Amino acid sequence: MNEILFLVEEAEDGSLRAQAVGAAIHTEADTLEELHQELRDAVHCHYEPGEAPPLIRLHHVRQELLTL
């Protein structure tokens, strides 16, 4: 595996939450910079040494409601 994909969403309180696609890894942080570090730490904790994918891909999901 060359990379792991995370879906990133903004929570109601403004924090960011990330959930891996295809793996039981999730984390949250107050800023994007903090989220980047939390994701690196979470991926390293999930995999055995030397088995973690070298890339983390983030897919930012944003929901909007439009009135008619």
PDB file of N, H, CA, C and O in Angstrom:
ATOM      1  N   MET A   1       0.845  -1.170   0.000  1.00  0.00           N
ATOM      2  CA  MET A   1       0.000   0.000   0.000  1.00  0.00           C
ATOM      3  C   MET A   1       0.895   1.238   0.000  1.00  0.00           C
ATOM      4  O   MET A   1       1.795   1.379   0.828  1.00  0.00           O
ATOM      5  N   ASN A   2       0.622   2.132  -0.953  1.00  0.00           N
ATOM      6  H   ASN A   2      -0.109   2.018  -1.626  1.00  0.00           H
ATOM      7  CA  ASN A   2       1.437   3.338  -1.082  1.00  0.00           C
ATOM      8  C   ASN A   2       0.893   4.529  -0.313  1.00  0.00           C
ATOM      9  O   ASN A   2       1.634   5.460   0.002  1.00  0.00           O
ATOM     10  N   GLU A   3      -0.407   4.504  -0.006  1.00  0.00           N
ATOM     11  H   GLU A   3      -1.009   3.748  -0.262  1.00  0.00           H
ATOM     12  CA  GLU A   3      -0.990   5.641   0.708  1.00  0.00           C
ATOM     13  C   GLU A   3      -2.226   5.196   1.472  1.00  0.00           C
ATOM     14  O   GLU A   3      -2.785   4.127   1.225  1.00  0.00           O
ATOM     15  N   ILE A   4      -2.638   6.046   2.405  1.00  0.00           N
ATOM     16  H   ILE A   4      -2.184   6.914   2.606  1.00  0.00           H
ATOM     17  CA  ILE A   4      -3.869   5.831   3.145  1.00  0.00           C
ATOM     18  C   ILE A   4      -4.707   7.098   2.981  1.00  0.00           C
ATOM     19  O   ILE A   4      -4.187   8.212   3.051  1.00  0.00           O
ATOM     20  N   LEU A   5      -6.005   6.915   2.761  1.00  0.00           N
ATOM     21  H   LEU A   5      -6.427   6.010   2.704  1.00  0.00           H
ATOM     22  CA  LEU A   5      -6.913   8.021   2.497  1.00  0.00           C
ATOM     23  C   LEU A   5      -7.748   8.333   3.730  1.00  0.00           C
ATOM     24  O   LEU A   5      -8.301   7.432   4.362  1.00  0.00           O
ATOM     25  N   PHE A   6      -7.835   9.616   4.067  1.00  0.00           N
ATOM     26  H   PHE A   6      -7.387  10.348   3.554  1.00  0.00           H
ATOM     27  CA  PHE A   6      -8.668  10.084   5.170  1.00  0.00           C
ATOM     28  C   PHE A   6      -9.707  11.060   4.644  1.00  0.00           C
ATOM     29  O   PHE A   6      -9.403  11.927   3.825  1.00  0.00           O
ATOM     30  N   LEU A   7     -10.932  10.912   5.120  1.00  0.00           N
ATOM     31  H   LEU A   7     -11.179  10.208   5.786  1.00  0.00           H
ATOM     32  CA  LEU A   7     -11.975  11.893   4.881  1.00  0.00           C
ATOM     33  C   LEU A   7     -11.940  12.881   6.039  1.00  0.00           C
ATOM     34  O   LEU A   7     -11.995  12.480   7.202  1.00  0.00           O
ATOM     35  N   VAL A   8     -11.850  14.158   5.729  1.00  0.00           N
ATOM     36  H   VAL A   8     -11.805  14.484   4.784  1.00  0.00           H
ATOM     37  CA  VAL A   8     -11.742  15.203   6.745  1.00  0.00           C
ATOM     38  C   VAL A   8     -13.000  16.073   6.685  1.00  0.00           C
ATOM     39  O   VAL A   8     -13.376  16.573   5.625  1.00  0.00           O
ATOM     40  N   GLU A   9     -13.641  16.241   7.842  1.00  0.00           N
ATOM     41  H   GLU A   9     -13.336  15.835   8.704  1.00  0.00           H
ATOM     42  CA  GLU A   9     -14.838  17.074   7.935  1.00  0.00           C
ATOM     43  C   GLU A   9     -14.698  18.053   9.087  1.00  0.00           C
ATOM     44  O   GLU A   9     -14.026  17.774  10.080  1.00  0.00           O
ATOM     45  N   GLU A  10     -15.340  19.200   8.943  1.00  0.00           N
ATOM     46  H   GLU A  10     -15.887  19.426   8.136  1.00  0.00           H
ATOM     47  CA  GLU A  10     -15.375  20.165  10.027  1.00  0.00           C
ATOM     48  C   GLU A  10     -16.555  19.843  10.940  1.00  0.00           C
ATOM     49  O   GLU A  10     -17.676  19.656  10.468  1.00  0.00           O
ATOM     50  N   ALA A  11     -16.305  19.779  12.234  1.00  0.00           N
ATOM     51  H   ALA A  11     -15.394  19.930  12.617  1.00  0.00           H
ATOM     52  CA  ALA A  11     -17.351  19.500  13.221  1.00  0.00           C
ATOM     53  C   ALA A  11     -18.118  20.779  13.520  1.00  0.00           C
ATOM     54  O   ALA A  11     -17.693  21.873  13.150  1.00  0.00           O
ATOM     55  N   GLU A  12     -19.242  20.630  14.188  1.00  0.00           N
ATOM     56  H   GLU A  12     -19.588  19.741  14.488  1.00  0.00           H
ATOM     57  CA  GLU A  12     -20.079  21.787  14.529  1.00  0.00           C
ATOM     58  C   GLU A  12     -19.342  22.820  15.371  1.00  0.00           C
ATOM     59  O   GLU A  12     -19.616  24.016  15.275  1.00  0.00           O
ATOM     60  N   ASP A  13     -18.399  22.352  16.200  1.00  0.00           N
ATOM     61  H   ASP A  13     -18.176  21.381  16.278  1.00  0.00           H
ATOM     62  CA  ASP A  13     -17.650  23.272  17.062  1.00  0.00           C
ATOM     63  C   ASP A  13     -16.440  23.899  16.362  1.00  0.00           C
ATOM     64  O   ASP A  13     -15.687  24.654  16.977  1.00  0.00           O
ATOM     65  N   GLY A  14     -16.256  23.584  15.069  1.00  0.00           N
ATOM     66  H   GLY A  14     -16.868  22.971  14.570  1.00  0.00           H
ATOM     67  CA  GLY A  14     -15.155  24.161  14.308  1.00  0.00           C
ATOM     68  C   GLY A  14     -13.907  23.308  14.265  1.00  0.00           C
ATOM     69  O   GLY A  14     -12.982  23.609  13.511  1.00  0.00           O
ATOM     70  N   SER A  15     -13.860  22.249  15.057  1.00  0.00           N
ATOM     71  H   SER A  15     -14.611  22.005  15.670  1.00  0.00           H
ATOM     72  CA  SER A  15     -12.697  21.358  15.017  1.00  0.00           C
ATOM     73  C   SER A  15     -12.749  20.506  13.750  1.00  0.00           C
ATOM     74  O   SER A  15     -13.759  20.491  13.046  1.00  0.00           O
ATOM     75  N   LEU A  16     -11.675  19.811  13.471  1.00  0.00           N
ATOM     76  H   LEU A  16     -10.855  19.823  14.043  1.00  0.00           H
ATOM     77  CA  LEU A  16     -11.586  18.955  12.286  1.00  0.00           C
ATOM     78  C   LEU A  16     -11.538  17.493  12.718  1.00  0.00           C
ATOM     79  O   LEU A  16     -10.856  17.139  13.680  1.00  0.00           O
ATOM     80  N   ARG A  17     -12.269  16.657  11.998  1.00  0.00           N
ATOM     81  H   ARG A  17     -12.824  16.945  11.218  1.00  0.00           H
ATOM     82  CA  ARG A  17     -12.292  15.225  12.284  1.00  0.00           C
ATOM     83  C   ARG A  17     -11.877  14.469  11.033  1.00  0.00           C
ATOM     84  O   ARG A  17     -12.284  14.810   9.923  1.00  0.00           O
ATOM     85  N   ALA A  18     -11.069  13.446  11.223  1.00  0.00           N
ATOM     86  H   ALA A  18     -10.738  13.168  12.126  1.00  0.00           H
ATOM     87  CA  ALA A  18     -10.593  12.649  10.096  1.00  0.00           C
ATOM     88  C   ALA A  18     -10.837  11.169  10.364  1.00  0.00           C
ATOM     89  O   ALA A  18     -10.591  10.671  11.462  1.00  0.00           O
ATOM     90  N   GLN A  19     -11.329  10.473   9.330  1.00  0.00           N
ATOM     91  H   GLN A  19     -11.529  10.878   8.438  1.00  0.00           H
ATOM     92  CA  GLN A  19     -11.610   9.038   9.404  1.00  0.00           C
ATOM     93  C   GLN A  19     -10.960   8.369   8.202  1.00  0.00           C
ATOM     94  O   GLN A  19     -11.166   8.793   7.065  1.00  0.00           O
ATOM     95  N   ALA A  20     -10.176   7.326   8.451  1.00  0.00           N
ATOM     96  H   ALA A  20     -10.008   6.982   9.374  1.00  0.00           H
ATOM     97  CA  ALA A  20      -9.527   6.603   7.365  1.00  0.00           C
ATOM     98  C   ALA A  20     -10.560   5.793   6.598  1.00  0.00           C
ATOM     99  O   ALA A  20     -11.532   5.299   7.171  1.00  0.00           O
ATOM    100  N   VAL A  21     -10.342   5.662   5.306  1.00  0.00           N
ATOM    101  H   VAL A  21      -9.553   6.063   4.841  1.00  0.00           H
ATOM    102  CA  VAL A  21     -11.170   4.817   4.463  1.00  0.00           C
ATOM    103  C   VAL A  21     -10.496   3.445   4.413  1.00  0.00           C
ATOM    104  O   VAL A  21      -9.365   3.319   3.945  1.00  0.00           O
ATOM    105  N   GLY A  22     -11.194   2.429   4.894  1.00  0.00           N
ATOM    106  H   GLY A  22     -12.113   2.532   5.274  1.00  0.00           H
ATOM    107  CA  GLY A  22     -10.654   1.072   4.845  1.00  0.00           C
ATOM    108  C   GLY A  22      -9.776   0.684   6.018  1.00  0.00           C
ATOM    109  O   GLY A  22      -9.179  -0.393   6.010  1.00  0.00           O
ATOM    110  N   ALA A  23      -9.687   1.531   7.017  1.00  0.00           N
ATOM    111  H   ALA A  23     -10.172   2.405   7.024  1.00  0.00           H
ATOM    112  CA  ALA A  23      -8.903   1.210   8.214  1.00  0.00           C
ATOM    113  C   ALA A  23      -9.573   1.856   9.419  1.00  0.00           C
ATOM    114  O   ALA A  23     -10.228   2.889   9.287  1.00  0.00           O
ATOM    115  N   ALA A  24      -9.416   1.267  10.563  1.00  0.00           N
ATOM    116  H   ALA A  24      -8.883   0.428  10.671  1.00  0.00           H
ATOM    117  CA  ALA A  24     -10.038   1.781  11.795  1.00  0.00           C
ATOM    118  C   ALA A  24      -9.141   2.822  12.448  1.00  0.00           C
ATOM    119  O   ALA A  24      -8.642   2.623  13.556  1.00  0.00           O
ATOM    120  N   ILE A  25      -8.943   3.931  11.751  1.00  0.00           N
ATOM    121  H   ILE A  25      -9.348   4.093  10.851  1.00  0.00           H
ATOM    122  CA  ILE A  25      -8.118   5.016  12.261  1.00  0.00           C
ATOM    123  C   ILE A  25      -8.937   6.297  12.181  1.00  0.00           C
ATOM    124  O   ILE A  25      -9.482   6.624  11.127  1.00  0.00           O
ATOM    125  N   HIS A  26      -9.023   7.016  13.281  1.00  0.00           N
ATOM    126  H   HIS A  26      -8.580   6.751  14.137  1.00  0.00           H
ATOM    127  CA  HIS A  26      -9.713   8.302  13.286  1.00  0.00           C
ATOM    128  C   HIS A  26      -9.078   9.197  14.334  1.00  0.00           C
ATOM    129  O   HIS A  26      -8.530   8.725  15.330  1.00  0.00           O
ATOM    130  N   THR A  27      -9.160  10.485  14.093  1.00  0.00           N
ATOM    131  H   THR A  27      -9.605  10.868  13.284  1.00  0.00           H
ATOM    132  CA  THR A  27      -8.606  11.451  15.027  1.00  0.00           C
ATOM    133  C   THR A  27      -9.266  12.804  14.792  1.00  0.00           C
ATOM    134  O   THR A  27     -10.015  12.979  13.831  1.00  0.00           O
ATOM    135  N   GLU A  28      -8.988  13.743  15.660  1.00  0.00           N
ATOM    136  H   GLU A  28      -8.379  13.601  16.441  1.00  0.00           H
ATOM    137  CA  GLU A  28      -9.520  15.095  15.508  1.00  0.00           C
ATOM    138  C   GLU A  28      -8.542  16.098  16.094  1.00  0.00           C
ATOM    139  O   GLU A  28      -7.677  15.754  16.898  1.00  0.00           O
ATOM    140  N   ALA A  29      -8.703  17.362  15.666  1.00  0.00           N
ATOM    141  H   ALA A  29      -9.406  17.641  15.012  1.00  0.00           H
ATOM    142  CA  ALA A  29      -7.829  18.440  16.144  1.00  0.00           C
ATOM    143  C   ALA A  29      -8.525  19.773  15.927  1.00  0.00           C
ATOM    144  O   ALA A  29      -9.518  19.856  15.205  1.00  0.00           O
ATOM    145  N   ASP A  30      -7.999  20.808  16.554  1.00  0.00           N
ATOM    146  H   ASP A  30      -7.192  20.741  17.141  1.00  0.00           H
ATOM    147  CA  ASP A  30      -8.584  22.142  16.445  1.00  0.00           C
ATOM    148  C   ASP A  30      -8.161  22.876  15.176  1.00  0.00           C
ATOM    149  O   ASP A  30      -8.920  23.694  14.656  1.00  0.00           O
ATOM    150  N   THR A  31      -6.957  22.594  14.670  1.00  0.00           N
ATOM    151  H   THR A  31      -6.340  21.930  15.092  1.00  0.00           H
ATOM    152  CA  THR A  31      -6.463  23.267  13.469  1.00  0.00           C
ATOM    153  C   THR A  31      -5.968  22.235  12.465  1.00  0.00           C
ATOM    154  O   THR A  31      -5.723  21.079  12.809  1.00  0.00           O
ATOM    155  N   LEU A  32      -5.826  22.673  11.224  1.00  0.00           N
ATOM    156  H   LEU A  32      -6.025  23.612  10.945  1.00  0.00           H
ATOM    157  CA  LEU A  32      -5.338  21.766  10.183  1.00  0.00           C
ATOM    158  C   LEU A  32      -3.903  21.327  10.470  1.00  0.00           C
ATOM    159  O   LEU A  32      -3.550  20.169  10.248  1.00  0.00           O
ATOM    160  N   GLU A  33      -3.090  22.237  10.954  1.00  0.00           N
ATOM    161  H   GLU A  33      -3.377  23.178  11.135  1.00  0.00           H
ATOM    162  CA  GLU A  33      -1.701  21.900  11.285  1.00  0.00           C
ATOM    163  C   GLU A  33      -1.650  20.825  12.377  1.00  0.00           C
ATOM    164  O   GLU A  33      -0.876  19.873  12.283  1.00  0.00           O
ATOM    165  N   GLU A  34      -2.478  20.984  13.407  1.00  0.00           N
ATOM    166  H   GLU A  34      -3.107  21.758  13.483  1.00  0.00           H
ATOM    167  CA  GLU A  34      -2.539  19.971  14.472  1.00  0.00           C
ATOM    168  C   GLU A  34      -3.077  18.647  13.939  1.00  0.00           C
ATOM    169  O   GLU A  34      -2.613  17.580  14.342  1.00  0.00           O
ATOM    170  N   LEU A  35      -4.053  18.712  13.037  1.00  0.00           N
ATOM    171  H   LEU A  35      -4.430  19.579  12.710  1.00  0.00           H
ATOM    172  CA  LEU A  35      -4.613  17.485  12.455  1.00  0.00           C
ATOM    173  C   LEU A  35      -3.548  16.716  11.685  1.00  0.00           C
ATOM    174  O   LEU A  35      -3.486  15.489  11.766  1.00  0.00           O
ATOM    175  N   HIS A  36      -2.713  17.427  10.942  1.00  0.00           N
ATOM    176  H   HIS A  36      -2.763  18.423  10.877  1.00  0.00           H
ATOM    177  CA  HIS A  36      -1.635  16.762  10.200  1.00  0.00           C
ATOM    178  C   HIS A  36      -0.753  15.939  11.147  1.00  0.00           C
ATOM    179  O   HIS A  36      -0.428  14.788  10.857  1.00  0.00           O
ATOM    180  N   GLN A  37      -0.376  16.532  12.268  1.00  0.00           N
ATOM    181  H   GLN A  37      -0.640  17.467  12.504  1.00  0.00           H
ATOM    182  CA  GLN A  37       0.476  15.816  13.219  1.00  0.00           C
ATOM    183  C   GLN A  37      -0.280  14.663  13.869  1.00  0.00           C
ATOM    184  O   GLN A  37       0.275  13.577  14.040  1.00  0.00           O
ATOM    185  N   GLU A  38      -1.541  14.888  14.233  1.00  0.00           N
ATOM    186  H   GLU A  38      -1.992  15.770  14.095  1.00  0.00           H
ATOM    187  CA  GLU A  38      -2.353  13.819  14.832  1.00  0.00           C
ATOM    188  C   GLU A  38      -2.511  12.642  13.868  1.00  0.00           C
ATOM    189  O   GLU A  38      -2.485  11.486  14.289  1.00  0.00           O
ATOM    190  N   LEU A  39      -2.673  12.934  12.584  1.00  0.00           N
ATOM    191  H   LEU A  39      -2.694  13.873  12.242  1.00  0.00           H
ATOM    192  CA  LEU A  39      -2.800  11.862  11.591  1.00  0.00           C
ATOM    193  C   LEU A  39      -1.511  11.053  11.473  1.00  0.00           C
ATOM    194  O   LEU A  39      -1.538   9.824  11.419  1.00  0.00           O
ATOM    195  N   ARG A  40      -0.397  11.753  11.434  1.00  0.00           N
ATOM    196  H   ARG A  40      -0.375  12.752  11.477  1.00  0.00           H
ATOM    197  CA  ARG A  40       0.888  11.037  11.371  1.00  0.00           C
ATOM    198  C   ARG A  40       1.041  10.110  12.582  1.00  0.00           C
ATOM    199  O   ARG A  40       1.420   8.947  12.444  1.00  0.00           O
ATOM    200  N   ASP A  41       0.742  10.642  13.764  1.00  0.00           N
ATOM    201  H   ASP A  41       0.434  11.586  13.876  1.00  0.00           H
ATOM    202  CA  ASP A  41       0.852   9.837  14.986  1.00  0.00           C
ATOM    203  C   ASP A  41      -0.102   8.648  14.960  1.00  0.00           C
ATOM    204  O   ASP A  41       0.285   7.538  15.325  1.00  0.00           O
ATOM    205  N   ALA A  42      -1.355   8.870  14.529  1.00  0.00           N
ATOM    206  H   ALA A  42      -1.670   9.772  14.233  1.00  0.00           H
ATOM    207  CA  ALA A  42      -2.344   7.798  14.496  1.00  0.00           C
ATOM    208  C   ALA A  42      -1.953   6.696  13.522  1.00  0.00           C
ATOM    209  O   ALA A  42      -2.122   5.514  13.822  1.00  0.00           O
ATOM    210  N   VAL A  43      -1.433   7.071  12.362  1.00  0.00           N
ATOM    211  H   VAL A  43      -1.296   8.032  12.119  1.00  0.00           H
ATOM    212  CA  VAL A  43      -1.018   6.066  11.373  1.00  0.00           C
ATOM    213  C   VAL A  43       0.157   5.263  11.906  1.00  0.00           C
ATOM    214  O   VAL A  43       0.187   4.041  11.763  1.00  0.00           O
ATOM    215  N   HIS A  44       1.128   5.936  12.521  1.00  0.00           N
ATOM    216  H   HIS A  44       1.104   6.929  12.637  1.00  0.00           H
ATOM    217  CA  HIS A  44       2.276   5.210  13.088  1.00  0.00           C
ATOM    218  C   HIS A  44       1.847   4.253  14.197  1.00  0.00           C
ATOM    219  O   HIS A  44       2.413   3.168  14.327  1.00  0.00           O
ATOM    220  N   CYS A  45       0.861   4.640  14.992  1.00  0.00           N
ATOM    221  H   CYS A  45       0.402   5.521  14.886  1.00  0.00           H
ATOM    222  CA  CYS A  45       0.377   3.765  16.067  1.00  0.00           C
ATOM    223  C   CYS A  45      -0.402   2.570  15.527  1.00  0.00           C
ATOM    224  O   CYS A  45      -0.383   1.497  16.129  1.00  0.00           O
ATOM    225  N   HIS A  46      -1.082   2.747  14.403  1.00  0.00           N
ATOM    226  H   HIS A  46      -1.097   3.619  13.914  1.00  0.00           H
ATOM    227  CA  HIS A  46      -1.932   1.691  13.849  1.00  0.00           C
ATOM    228  C   HIS A  46      -1.124   0.563  13.199  1.00  0.00           C
ATOM    229  O   HIS A  46      -1.500  -0.606  13.288  1.00  0.00           O
ATOM    230  N   TYR A  47      -0.026   0.917  12.553  1.00  0.00           N
ATOM    231  H   TYR A  47       0.279   1.867  12.481  1.00  0.00           H
ATOM    232  CA  TYR A  47       0.777  -0.057  11.809  1.00  0.00           C
ATOM    233  C   TYR A  47       2.022  -0.470  12.588  1.00  0.00           C
ATOM    234  O   TYR A  47       2.543   0.277  13.416  1.00  0.00           O
ATOM    235  N   GLU A  48       2.474  -1.668  12.299  1.00  0.00           N
ATOM    236  H   GLU A  48       2.051  -2.276  11.627  1.00  0.00           H
ATOM    237  CA  GLU A  48       3.745  -2.141  12.848  1.00  0.00           C
ATOM    238  C   GLU A  48       4.876  -1.312  12.239  1.00  0.00           C
ATOM    239  O   GLU A  48       4.721  -0.773  11.143  1.00  0.00           O
ATOM    240  N   PRO A  49       6.013  -1.203  12.935  1.00  0.00           N
ATOM    241  CA  PRO A  49       7.140  -0.438  12.386  1.00  0.00           C
ATOM    242  C   PRO A  49       7.523  -0.920  10.986  1.00  0.00           C
ATOM    243  O   PRO A  49       7.684  -2.118  10.753  1.00  0.00           O
ATOM    244  N   GLY A  50       7.664   0.018  10.070  1.00  0.00           N
ATOM    245  H   GLY A  50       7.534   0.991  10.259  1.00  0.00           H
ATOM    246  CA  GLY A  50       8.046  -0.296   8.704  1.00  0.00           C
ATOM    247  C   GLY A  50       6.892  -0.687   7.790  1.00  0.00           C
ATOM    248  O   GLY A  50       7.110  -0.866   6.592  1.00  0.00           O
ATOM    249  N   GLU A  51       5.667  -0.828   8.310  1.00  0.00           N
ATOM    250  H   GLU A  51       5.491  -0.682   9.284  1.00  0.00           H
ATOM    251  CA  GLU A  51       4.525  -1.249   7.494  1.00  0.00           C
ATOM    252  C   GLU A  51       3.575  -0.109   7.141  1.00  0.00           C
ATOM    253  O   GLU A  51       2.681  -0.303   6.318  1.00  0.00           O
ATOM    254  N   ALA A  52       3.736   1.060   7.730  1.00  0.00           N
ATOM    255  H   ALA A  52       4.462   1.217   8.399  1.00  0.00           H
ATOM    256  CA  ALA A  52       2.841   2.187   7.450  1.00  0.00           C
ATOM    257  C   ALA A  52       3.055   2.678   6.022  1.00  0.00           C
ATOM    258  O   ALA A  52       4.187   2.708   5.541  1.00  0.00           O
ATOM    259  N   PRO A  53       1.976   3.062   5.342  1.00  0.00           N
ATOM    260  CA  PRO A  53       2.146   3.613   3.996  1.00  0.00           C
ATOM    261  C   PRO A  53       2.924   4.928   4.062  1.00  0.00           C
ATOM    262  O   PRO A  53       2.809   5.662   5.044  1.00  0.00           O
ATOM    263  N   PRO A  54       3.709   5.231   3.036  1.00  0.00           N
ATOM    264  CA  PRO A  54       4.538   6.438   3.070  1.00  0.00           C
ATOM    265  C   PRO A  54       3.767   7.739   2.853  1.00  0.00           C
ATOM    266  O   PRO A  54       4.286   8.817   3.143  1.00  0.00           O
ATOM    267  N   LEU A  55       2.526   7.653   2.344  1.00  0.00           N
ATOM    268  H   LEU A  55       2.105   6.777   2.109  1.00  0.00           H
ATOM    269  CA  LEU A  55       1.747   8.853   2.059  1.00  0.00           C
ATOM    270  C   LEU A  55       0.393   8.817   2.751  1.00  0.00           C
ATOM    271  O   LEU A  55      -0.236   7.766   2.870  1.00  0.00           O
ATOM    272  N   ILE A  56      -0.037   9.984   3.202  1.00  0.00           N
ATOM    273  H   ILE A  56       0.474  10.838   3.105  1.00  0.00           H
ATOM    274  CA  ILE A  56      -1.373  10.166   3.759  1.00  0.00           C
ATOM    275  C   ILE A  56      -2.092  11.149   2.842  1.00  0.00           C
ATOM    276  O   ILE A  56      -1.638  12.278   2.650  1.00  0.00           O
ATOM    277  N   ARG A  57      -3.213  10.714   2.280  1.00  0.00           N
ATOM    278  H   ARG A  57      -3.582   9.798   2.437  1.00  0.00           H
ATOM    279  CA  ARG A  57      -4.003  11.592   1.402  1.00  0.00           C
ATOM    280  C   ARG A  57      -5.233  12.070   2.171  1.00  0.00           C
ATOM    281  O   ARG A  57      -5.923  11.273   2.807  1.00  0.00           O
ATOM    282  N   LEU A  58      -5.500  13.370   2.110  1.00  0.00           N
ATOM    283  H   LEU A  58      -4.939  14.017   1.593  1.00  0.00           H
ATOM    284  CA  LEU A  58      -6.657  13.942   2.781  1.00  0.00           C
ATOM    285  C   LEU A  58      -7.685  14.373   1.746  1.00  0.00           C
ATOM    286  O   LEU A  58      -7.363  15.061   0.777  1.00  0.00           O
ATOM    287  N   HIS A  59      -8.915  13.963   1.965  1.00  0.00           N
ATOM    288  H   HIS A  59      -9.177  13.405   2.753  1.00  0.00           H
ATOM    289  CA  HIS A  59     -10.027  14.386   1.125  1.00  0.00           C
ATOM    290  C   HIS A  59     -10.947  15.213   2.010  1.00  0.00           C
ATOM    291  O   HIS A  59     -11.625  14.674   2.884  1.00  0.00           O
ATOM    292  N   HIS A  60     -10.969  16.511   1.784  1.00  0.00           N
ATOM    293  H   HIS A  60     -10.418  16.949   1.073  1.00  0.00           H
ATOM    294  CA  HIS A  60     -11.785  17.404   2.600  1.00  0.00           C
ATOM    295  C   HIS A  60     -13.223  17.378   2.092  1.00  0.00           C
ATOM    296  O   HIS A  60     -13.494  17.660   0.925  1.00  0.00           O
ATOM    297  N   VAL A  61     -14.135  17.033   2.995  1.00  0.00           N
ATOM    298  H   VAL A  61     -13.915  16.804   3.943  1.00  0.00           H
ATOM    299  CA  VAL A  61     -15.553  16.949   2.666  1.00  0.00           C
ATOM    300  C   VAL A  61     -16.237  18.152   3.293  1.00  0.00           C
ATOM    301  O   VAL A  61     -16.081  18.421   4.484  1.00  0.00           O
ATOM    302  N   ARG A  62     -16.985  18.862   2.489  1.00  0.00           N
ATOM    303  H   ARG A  62     -17.111  18.643   1.521  1.00  0.00           H
ATOM    304  CA  ARG A  62     -17.673  20.047   2.977  1.00  0.00           C
ATOM    305  C   ARG A  62     -19.137  19.969   2.579  1.00  0.00           C
ATOM    306  O   ARG A  62     -19.470  19.768   1.411  1.00  0.00           O
ATOM    307  N   GLN A  63     -19.992  20.127   3.555  1.00  0.00           N
ATOM    308  H   GLN A  63     -19.722  20.290   4.504  1.00  0.00           H
ATOM    309  CA  GLN A  63     -21.411  20.086   3.280  1.00  0.00           C
ATOM    310  C   GLN A  63     -21.969  21.500   3.290  1.00  0.00           C
ATOM    311  O   GLN A  63     -21.606  22.314   4.139  1.00  0.00           O
ATOM    312  N   GLU A  64     -22.849  21.787   2.344  1.00  0.00           N
ATOM    313  H   GLU A  64     -23.143  21.126   1.654  1.00  0.00           H
ATOM    314  CA  GLU A  64     -23.519  23.079   2.265  1.00  0.00           C
ATOM    315  C   GLU A  64     -24.998  22.853   2.022  1.00  0.00           C
ATOM    316  O   GLU A  64     -25.389  21.909   1.336  1.00  0.00           O
ATOM    317  N   LEU A  65     -25.803  23.712   2.580  1.00  0.00           N
ATOM    318  H   LEU A  65     -25.486  24.479   3.138  1.00  0.00           H
ATOM    319  CA  LEU A  65     -27.241  23.677   2.338  1.00  0.00           C
ATOM    320  C   LEU A  65     -27.625  24.957   1.612  1.00  0.00           C
ATOM    321  O   LEU A  65     -27.235  26.055   2.011  1.00  0.00           O
ATOM    322  N   LEU A  66     -28.385  24.804   0.554  1.00  0.00           N
ATOM    323  H   LEU A  66     -28.702  23.913   0.229  1.00  0.00           H
ATOM    324  CA  LEU A  66     -28.860  25.949  -0.196  1.00  0.00           C
ATOM    325  C   LEU A  66     -30.378  25.976  -0.117  1.00  0.00           C
ATOM    326  O   LEU A  66     -31.033  24.945  -0.265  1.00  0.00           O
ATOM    327  N   THR A  67     -30.921  27.133   0.112  1.00  0.00           N
ATOM    328  H   THR A  67     -30.388  27.970   0.233  1.00  0.00           H
ATOM    329  CA  THR A  67     -32.379  27.261   0.121  1.00  0.00           C
ATOM    330  C   THR A  67     -32.853  27.665  -1.264  1.00  0.00           C
ATOM    331  O   THR A  67     -32.118  28.291  -2.028  1.00  0.00           O
ATOM    332  N   LEU A  68     -34.060  27.308  -1.571  1.00  0.00           N
ATOM    333  H   LEU A  68     -34.657  26.799  -0.951  1.00  0.00           H
ATOM    334  CA  LEU A  68     -34.658  27.671  -2.867  1.00  0.00           C
ATOM    335  C   LEU A  68     -35.617  28.812  -2.709  1.00  0.00           C
ATOM    336  O   LEU A  68     -36.216  29.255  -3.688  1.00  0.00           O
TER     337      LEU A  68
END
